[in-house]
Amino acid sequence: MRQSTCILVVCGVLCGAPPAVAQGARPNVLLITLDTTRADRLGSYGYGLARTQAFDALANDGIVCTNAVTTAPITLPAHASIMTGLLPPAHGVRDNGAYTLDADHITLAEVLKQNGYATAAFVSAIVLSRRYNLSQGFDTYDDDLWAEDEPKLFMIRDRPAPRTAERAIHWLNDRVARSDAPFFLWVHFFDPHQPYESRYANRHLLPTAYDAEIAQADEGIHAIVESLRTANALDSTLIVVTADHGESLGEHGEKTHAIFVYDATVRVPLVLRYPALLPRGARYDGPVSCIDLFPTILSTIGATNVPANQGANLLPALRGDAPPPQLPQYSESLLSEVGFGMAPLYAVRHEGKKYIRAPKPELYDLAADPREAANRFIVPTPESQRLDATLQRLIDGSVPFRKTAPTNPMDAETLETLRALGYMATERQRDTVVGMDPKDGMALYAKLENARHAAQRRDYTASETLLREILDTNPNHISARNVLGLVLMRMGKYDDAAKEYLASLETDPSQARVLHMLGVLRVRQKRFDEARTFCRRAVEIAPNLVESMVILGFTAAQNGDNAEAELWYERALKADPTMPRAQLAFADLYFLREQYGDALAYYRKVLDTTPNHFAALLQAGLCAQRQSKPGEAIDLFQRAATLRPDSWIPPYNLACVSAQQGNLGDADRLLRASAKLAPDDTDLVEIARRDPDLAGLRADPRWEGLARELGLKQQAK
């Protein structure tokens, strides 16, 4: 990437301060970002029901910033601001998925690397994958999430904090053992993001599942801090823990985040610990923006060649050497515009007041009204005009930092998927809401979101009811109709689902993903000729729609035309040579047809490019087992067990291989190990009773006692 001319940052009264430490005494830097974490749900911010001991211990031993704000209530733009010290109008990343950081922007990792730091990042969700270019400057960028379970309906692939922490600690221990050079380690924990499904909920009797997710992220913090302590590197490391944004939890009618810019989603926790320079047990009440972390961290480590940015070096104020500067705090949300065509929202907090620029402007006195319940804006006043002018200055001040126009890393297929799932409106639907204030559109958005959440819980009846309510009043709401089609398909109502998808196409016939879903429906109904018709139309609109190519290959094979089937398979592989989904789709197809040799060959291709693909390891193991290759099956299942020691499936499959080999003692032991890991809703005994691979174990005298014991253990869980 291009190396820009480096200049000293110029950003207010605190900038231009001398380096904080001598060149030879530079600390390590650990940056931990928590996804979707409200400040007021942590113990050190006054929430007595929290189980955030690790975060609170850092707070007690460092500085708690009580007035910290993010630039956007959306993961990728907020992290781009943290990593560049720039506001979203400057770095150009305005939403998840639809933007990538320009390579000409200099990141925190790049500056630290230039200053002799080893750099590594471990992220927990695909929304921060390297395709969005936050990987700039990192020697190691771990975004390999293929060891994780398939994401739930409407969700993205992610990794829980304990597993991300484990991978980060492995790198950390290796680094400390090999070199005395300082390191920069960024670790991102995604856990508090909806849906909230932490194993902590029952164990600790936390008040909500959201709090349980925060507790699980806190476990990740604890593991990493303890690894630093064990390595005798804790006090020589600047530790910064913050969040990318918060969570509305129903406030202002928003269930989660991303649309509104109220403090529920833009106020974030922030703690800094470095006893060599920073006071212990202190609270800093001055305004902080996430862009201030960039110059403050670089000042703390005494960096040279600091690039220009929009943040403020707060180190003198944090140390008590200067009064807190009364900096304006900028936030924005463009999801309402980028995703649905409504008006964007821009906000500024300054001197205890908050102004939100919207079609219906808002003004709040945060001291008297911290929940932002009473909008004081009726007509423009000198106060609102002053804040609006401050907001505009921040936007205008971003112009000199802009690089080339931001590129969209999403291909047409990904965009189509988001539209089909209701996360983005089609162009025709957007035209109907241009300029609408998101406050007016929130009720409809919330109902659609509630319908998706109900479907995630497999409460399809409730989801269908909500979606039909939307369509009763908004019959042209394409997103709701597409989600309804998917829900009906999950319910097995294939003809009803097809009716909804066809109605959606009447409104907008250019939806390739909807055509593909009709193809899927017709395959399930074994109406292969119709499936081919729909999928051909889909590929005409989106030439790289791999899933439709797979269906076209499958239906050709069903018609006995193997030559055409192979042509479609090869076209799919050519369209998607690096990602595993094409090979995986072919492998699954052959597996379902019980052609285990062909399936194994394709699963091996998946593992050649993505060796940590958990599902592919399991399926390949099953194929090897079916082909009487027990040695290969055992190797594949053991690799899966190493990747996911918390999963019950690898030891169960190993038990099956052992039983087939006549090693009943091993089968008994492995089945017990599997039972310890099986979730509460998995009836392992019933699965084992039906599994033909365990016939040898069931014929053994020890089976009844084993089954009884496993059943009692599951009841106890």
N, C-alpha and C positions, 0 to 999 in steps of 0.2 A: 504494500500500500504506500501511498505517497507520504513522505516525511515533510511535514510543514515546518516553516521557520518558527522556532520556539521563542516565545517572548514572555516576560513576566506578566502575570495576571494583573489587570487593573479593574478593581471592582469595589470601590468605596473606601471608607476611612481606614479599614483594617488591612488593606492589601499593601504589598510591598514590604511586609515585615521580614526581618532576617530569618534564615532557616532556624528551626527550633532545636535541632540537634546537630552535633558535629558529624562530619561525613563518616567517621569511623564507628559511630555509635547508633547506627540507624536501627529502629525496631522492625520486627516483622509486622505485617498488617493482616489481620483477619477481619473480613467483612462478611457478616451473616445477614441475609435479607429474608424476612418472614413474609410469606404471601398472605394478603387478605387479613391482616391482624390489626384490630382496633387497639389504640393505646389504652382505652379505659377498660380493657378486659385482661390487664396484667396486674399482678400484685403490687408492683412498685408504682403503679399509677392509681392505686387506691381501691382495686377490686379485690375484696376480701375473700371471694370464693375461688380465686384463681389458684392453679397449681403450676406456677411458673418459677420454681425455685432457682433454676439456673439463670434465667434472665434477671431475676430479682437480686441474686448474689452479685452479678456484674454491676447492677445498679447501685447496690450498697457499697461496692468497692470502686465505683467510678462516678461518672456524671450522668444524671438523668435530664434529658431535655424535655421540658413539659409542653413546649409550644412548637413542635416540629410538624411540617406539612409536606406532603408530596405534590409533585407537579401534575399528576393525573391519577385517577382511581382505576388505572388499568396497568397490567403488569409490565408489558414491554416498553411503553413510553416512560413509565416511572423509572425502570432500571436504566434506560438509555440516558435519562437525566442524571442519575447517580453516577454513571460511568463516564459521563462527559462534562458534567458541571454546566450543562446547557438546558434551557427551557425547551419544551417540545416545538415551539415555532422556530427554534434555532436548529435543533438536531433533526427535525423533520419526521420523527416517529410519532404518529398521532393515534395509533390504535394497535391492537394485537393482530398479528397475521398479515395485515395489509401493507405493512411498511418494513423496510430493512434499514439499518443504520448505515449511512454513507461511509465508505472506507476512508474518506478524507478527514473525518472527525477523529481527533486523537482521544483515546480512552485512558482511563486511570491505569489499566493494566499496561498499556503501551509506555506511559511515562515511567511507571515503576520498573518495567523491564529495561528501559534506557538507563535507569539509575542502578542497575545491577541486581534487581530482584528476580528470583524465580517466581513464576506466576502459574496459578492453577485455578480452575473454576469447576464447581460441581453443582449442576442445576437439576431441579426435580420435576420439571414439566416441559412438554414439547413446545410451549409458547416461547421459551427462551432458547430453543435449539440454535445451533450455529448458523442456520440459514438466515437468521435475522441480524447476524454480524456483530453481536456483542462479544464474540469470541476474539476480537482484535486484541493482540498483545498477550494472549494467554499461551504458555507453553503446553499446558494440558487443559482441554475443555471437555469435560465429561457430560455429554448430553445423551449418552447411550441408555435409553429407557426400555430396550427390548426385553429385558429380563422381567419386566412388570406385567401384571395382568392386562388383558384387553380392557380398554376403558368402558365404563358404563355408557348407556344410551345418552347421547347429547354431550358427553364429556370428552376430555382429552387424556392422552396417556401421561401418567405421572408416577412419582416414586415417593414412598413415605420417608419421613425424616430419618428414622434410625438407619435405613439402608443407604441413604445419601451420606449421612455422617460416617458410616463405616467405610465407604469408598474414599471420602475425604481424609479420614484418619490414616488409612493405608498410605495415601500419597504423603501425608504430613510426616508420618514416622519414617518413611523412606527418605524424605528430603532432609530431615533433621539428622538422620544417621549418616548421610552421604556428604553433607556440606554445611559449612558455617555461614554461608551467604544468606542474607535475609530473604524472606519469601512474602508473597502476596497471595492469600488464599481467599477466594470468594465462594461461599456456600449458600445456596438458595433452598429454602424449605417451603413446599407448596401446601402442606397439610391443611391449614385452616380454610382452604377454598371449598366451596360447596361442590358436591354433597358431603356433609359432615359424617364421617364413618370411622371414627377412631376406636381402637380396642380399649382406650382409656375410659370410655364413657361409663362402663359398669364397674371397672376395677376401683376407680377413685370416687365414684358417686358425684361426678361433676354436674353442675346444674343444667348444662346444655351440651349437645353434641359438638357445637362450635367451640365451647371451652375445652372439650376433650381433644379436639384437633390442635388447639393451641398448646395444650399440655404435651401432646406427642411431638410437636415441633420443639418444645422446650427440652425434651429428652435429647434431641439432636444437638442442641446447644451444649447441654451438659456433657455429652460424650466428647465433643471437640475440645471444650475447655479443659476437661480432665486429661485428655491426651497431651495438651500443651503443658499442663502441670507436671505430668509424669516425665515429659521430655525436658523439664526444667526451663521451659521457654515461655511460661505464662506472663511473667512480669516484663519480659523483653518483647512483648507483642502488643501493638495497638489493636484493641478489639473494638469493633463498631458493630452494633446490632440495631437494625431498624426494620421497617416494613415498607413494601412498595405502595400499599394503600390499605384502607380499612374495609369495613363491611356495614351496610346499612341496617341489616337485621329488622327490616320493616319500617324504619323511620322514613318519613316523607313518602310512604307508599312504595319504597324500593326495597325489595327483599334481599338483594345481594349487593352489587356494586356495578360501576362502569358508566351509568347514565348521569347521575347527579354529582354535584361537587360540594355537598354539605360536609361538615366536619366529621360526620360518621364515617366517611370514606376517604377524606383527604388528610385528616389529622392522624399522625402515625407515631408509634413509639420510637425512641432513639436513646441509646446509651453508649457511652464511650468509656473505655477503661485503658489506662496506661499510666501506672503509678509514678513513673519517672518524670512525667510532665504535668499530669492532670490531677486535680484534687480528688480525694476519696469521699464518697458519701455526699456529693454535692448535687444540687438541683439548679439547672439553668433555665430561667423563665423567659429569656429573650427569644424573639422569633427566629426560627431556623427553617430553611428549605432543604430538600434533599440535594439540590445542586450545590449547597455549601459544603457537602462532604468532600467533594473533589479537591478544592483548594485547601481545606482544613487538613485532610489526610496528608496531602503532599507537603504542606508546611510542617506538619508534625514530624515527618521523616527526613526533613531537610532536603527535599528534592531540588534538583537543578532543572533548568529548561522546562518550566511549567507553562503549558500553552494557555492562551487567552480563553477565558470562560466567563460565565455570568454569575458564578457563586461568590460568596464572601468567605475569606479566611477567618474563621471564628476562634482560632486557637487563643489569641490574646484575651478575648472575652471569656472563653471557657476557663482559662486559668485565673481569671480575676484581675488581669493586668489592664483591662480596658472595660468601659461600660458596654453592656449589650447594645449593638446598633439596632435601631428600629427599622429593619429591612422589610419591604413589602414582600408578601408571599403569594406567588402565582400558582393557580391550578386551572386545569381545563379538562373538558370531556368532549371529544368529537365523535364518540360512538353513536350518539343519536343521529348525527349527520352522516358519518361514513357508513353505518350499518343500515339506517332506516330512512334517511332523507330529511329528518327533522332538523331544527336549528341546533347549532352547537352551543355549549355553555363555557363561559370564561369567568374566573373569579379572582379576586384579590383580597387578601387580609392585610390590614395595616392599622396600627395603633388602636387595636381593640375592636375595629369595625371590619365587616365583610360585605363586599359588593359582588353580586353575580350579574354579569351581563347576559341577558336573555330577551326574547320578545316581550316577556313580562319581567322586568328587572326586579332584583331583590336586594335588600339592605338589612343587615343585622348588627345589633350591638352584642358582641360575643360575651362581654363581661356580665351583662344583665340577662342575656338570653343564649346560653351556651348551646342549647339544643336547636337553635335557629327556628323557633316555632312562630315568631311574630315578625312578619315582613314589614319593615318600616318604610318601604318605598311606596309612595303614592304618586308623587310627581317629582321630577328632578329637583334636587336641592343643591346648595353649594357643597354639602358633604358628599352626596352621591356623585356629583360632577367631578369633585376632586379625586375620588376613588376611581372613577371611570377613566380619568386622564392618567392616573398612575398605572392602571391596567394597560392602557394604550401605549404608554412609554415602555413598558416591559415587552410588549409585542413588537413595537417598532425597534427596540434595542436588540431584538433577535435577528433582524434582517442581515447585519454584517456577518453573522456566523453561519448563515445558510450556505450549503454547498450546492451540488447539483440537485435537481428535482429528485425526491425520494422514489426508489423503485419498489414495485410491488412483487414480493417473492411468491405470491400465490398464483398458481396456474388457473386456467379456466375451470378445471375440474374441481379444485379446492373451493373456489368461489361458488360453484354450483352446489357443492355439498353443504356449505354454510347456509345458502339460501333455502335448500330443501329442508334443512333442520330448523329453520325459523330464526337463525342468528343474523341474517342479512336480508333485506328486502330486495325484491327484483326492481329493475328500473321503472317498470310501469307502476308498481305499488309506491315507490318513492315519490313519484310525481304527485301523488294525492296528498302528501303531507309536507311538502316543501315549506320551510319557514315555521312549522308548528313548534310551539314551545314544548319541550319534553315533559313539562309538568302536566300538560293537557294530554299527552300521549302515554303517560306512565300507567294509567289504569289498564289500558289495552295491553301494553308491554308486560305488565305484572301478571295479567291473566294468562298470557301466552307462556310466560316463564313458569307459572304455577302448573300449567298443563304439562310442560316438559318435566318438571320435578315429579309430578304424579306418575308419569310414564317411567321415570327412573326407578320409582318404588314398585313398579309393575302394577300400580293401581290404574289400569287402563280404562276402567269404567269412569273414574273421576276425571281422568285426562280427556276422554271423549266428551264428557258433559261440558267441561270448560271450553273446549275448542268449538263445540257446536254453539255455545252461547256467543262466542266471538263472531262466528259466521252468520248467526241470526241477524246481527246488527251490522256486520261488515262482510257481506257475501263475497267481495272481491279481495279479501285478506288472504293472499296467496300463501304466506308463511303458515298461518293457522291451518289452511286446507292441506298443505303438504305434511305438516306434523300429524294431522288427523289421519291422513292416508297411512303413515308409518304406524300409528297407534292401532289402527284397524288391522293392519297386516300382522302386528304382534298378537292381536287377539284371534287370529285365524280367520277373520272375516275378509277373505280375499276379494270377493266381488264388490263389497262395499268400499274397500280400500281403492280398488281400481276405479270405481266411480268418482271418488274424491280426486284422484290423480288426473283423471281425464278432464274433470271440471277445472282443475288448476291449469291444465294445458290450454283450455279454451280461453282463459284470461291471458296467458302468456305461453305461446307454443314453443318458445325457444329454450325451455328448461331441459337440458340434457339429463340432469340427475333424476328428474321426475320420469322421463322416458325410460331411464335405466331401471327405476324402481318398478315400473310397469312390467319390464322384462323379467325382473326377479319374481314378481307375482305370478306371471304366466308360467315360469319354470316350475314354481311350487305346485301349480295346478296341472302341470304336464301338458300345457298348451304351447308346445315348442315353436310352432310356426309363428304364433303371435309374439312370443318372446323375441324371436329373431327380428321381426318387423320393428318392434320398439327399440331394440338395442342397436340396430342399424341406423335408425334415425338419431339415436343418442350420439353415436360415433360420428355421424355427419356434422353434428353441431359442435361436439367436443372431441376432436380427433385423438386425444390422448386418454380417453376414458377407459382405463385398463379393465375395470370390472365388467364393462359391457363387452369388451373383446373376449373376456373369459367366457361369458355366457354364450357369445356367438360361437366360440370353439366348442363348448359343451353341447349346444343344440345341434351343431354340425355332426358331432360324433354320435349323438342320439339318432340322427338320420342316416348313419352309416357312412358319412362322408369324412373319413379320417384325414384325407389330404387337406380339405378346407379347414378342418379343426386345427391341424398343425400350423396352417398359415395364420390363423387368428392368434394362436399361442405365440408364435414367433413375433407377430406384430406387437403383441402386448409386451413381450420382453424387450423389444426394441424401443418401445415408448417409455419403458420404465426399467432401465438396465441396472440402476444402482440401488433402488429401494426393494425390499424383500416382498412386497405385496403381490407382484406378478407371479414369481415362483411359488409363493405360498398359496396363492389361489389355485394354481395348477396342481400343486401337491395335494391340497385339500380335495380337489375334484377327483384325483385318482384314488385318494384314500377312501372317499365315500363310495367309489365304485369297486373297492376292495382290490385294486391293482397296486399292491403294496410295493412292488419293485419300482414301478414308475414313480409312485409317490415318494419313496425314499430318495430317489435320485434328485427330485426337485427340492425336498427338504434339505438335502445336502447342499444344494446351490444356495438356499437361503442362509445356511450356516457358514458358507464360504464368505459371504459378504457381511453377515451380522451374526457372529459366533455366540452372542449372548441372547439370541432370540429364544425366550423361554418356551413359548408354545411350539416352535419348530423343533426344539430339542425333544420335547415330550412326544410329539407326533412322529418324529423320526425314530425314536425309541420303540414306539408301538409298531411301526412298520418293520423294523429289524426283528422285533419279537415275533411278528406274524410270519416272517420269512425264515424263522428258525435260526436266527443269528443272535443267540443270547449274549455273547460277549460284547457285541456292538451295542445291543440294547442296554446292557448294564452300564456301559461307558457313557451313553447318551443320558440315561436317567441320573447317573451320578453327577454329570456336569450340570444338569438342571437342579439337582439338590444343592450343589455348591453355590449356584447363582441365587437360589431362593430357599435358604434353610428354614424359612418360616412356612413353606408350602407343604401341605399333606400329600400332594399328588405324586412327587417323585418317590418317596418311600413306599407309597402304595403300589406304584408300578414295579418297583424293585421287588416288593413282596410277591407280586404276581410271577415275575421271572423266576424267583427262587422256588416258588411252589411248583412251577412247571418243570424245573430242573430236579425236583425231589428234595431240595434243601429246606425241609419243613421247619427246622429250627430257625433259620434265617428269615423265612417267610413270617413266622410267628413274631419274631423280634421287630421286623420292619413294619408289620401291620400295627403293632402296638405304638411304634414311633409315629406312624401316620395318624393314629387316633388322637395322640396328644396335640397334633397340629390342626386337626380338622375343625372348621368353624362349627358353631352351635347348630346351624341349620343343615348340616351334612350328616345324614344317617349312614355312617360308614359300615355299620353291621349289615344293614339291608343291601348296600351296594356289594359288599363282599359275598353275601348269600347268593346273589344273582350272577356273579362274575365267573364265567367258565374257567378262567385262568387259575382260580383258586380252588378248583375241584379237588385237587390232591390234598390241600390243607383241610377242606371241609370233611374229607373222608378220614382224617386222622382223629384219634380219640381225644386229642386236646382241643378240638374245635369248639365244642359246646361250652367248655369252660372259658375259652378265649372270647367267644361271642358274648357270653353273659358278662364277663368282666369289662369288655369294651363298651357294652351297652350301659352299664352302671356308670362308667367314667363319663360318658357323654351326657347322661342325665345330671351328673354332678356339675358339669361345666355349665 
